[in-house]
Amino acid sequence: MVRLPRTVPDGVALDVAGNLYVACYRPDRLYRLSVNGRLDTLAEDPAGTVLDAPTNVTFAGPALDRLVVANLGGWHLAVCAMDVAGQPLTYPEPIGV
């Protein structure tokens, strides 16, 4: 369990190692919670120019090694090359189809 006092966490994503990435709408911040429970601030932007009310986060690209952060305040996507790949998304099987 992790506590994020005075924050508004929004979107989350997992990498292949099982680390959890959390985009915080307020303050403009991106966290990584490691599998061993360590919480690191990956990025923060008090001026709100690159991270501007980040809402969702995902991994993209052919190797899933680009972290993409949606920014509601700036209406843009911020992209960062990562040294770890994200977990691919899986979808449940449709019921009754």
N, C-alpha and C positions, 0 to 999 in steps of 0.2 A: 504494500500500500504506500502511496505517496500523497503528501499534502501539498497543494499549490495555493497558499493563502494569498488573498488580494489579487487573484487572477481570474480570467474568464476563459478557461480552456474550451476549445471547440473541436477541431478535427484531429484525428489520430491516424498513424500508419505504423506498420511493423517492417523491420528489415529482416533479412534471412537469419541473422543471429538471434532474433527475438527481442531486440531493443525496440522500445516504443517511442515514437516521435509525436509530440503534442504541439499543435499550433494554438497560441493564446490570443484571442481577440483583444484582450486587454490584460496586462500591457502588451505592446507589440513585441512578442517574444516567441521563440521556438525552443522547446526543450527536447532532450533525449533522456529517457529513463532506461538505464541498462538492465540487463537480466539480473545483475547482482544488486539492484536497488539504488545504484548511484544516479543522481539527477544532475545533468549538465545543461547549462544554457548554451545552445548552439549558436543562436543569433538573437540580438535584440536591437531595436531601432527606436529610441526615445523620440526622434524627430518624425517617425512615421513616413519615411520616404521610400524605403525598399520594402520593409514590413509595415503595412498600413492596415491595421485591423485584420490580421491573418485569420482565416477561418478554416480552411481545409488544407490537408497535406497528403501527398501521394508520391509514389515512386513511378518514374516514367522512363521511356527510351527503350531501345532494343535489349539492353542489358539490365534494365530497371535500376540504373545507377545515377539517375537525375532526380533530385528531390524537388518537387514542384509545390509551391505554396500559393494558394489563392488569397488575394488581399481584397477584402470587401471595401475598405476605405479608399483604395487607389484604383480599384477596378482593373487590376493587372495580376499576372502570374509572375512570381519570382522563381527562378530556376537555379539550382546549385548542383555542381558535380560532386558526387559522393565517393568515398572509398569502400563502400559496402552497397550491396544490392538490396532492393526492397523485396518483400514477399509478394509473389503474384497474387492477384485477386482470384478468388474462387467463387463460384456461383452455385447455389443449391439446385438440385434437380427439380424440375417442375413437377407438381403433383397432379396426377390425373391427365397427363397429356400423352 
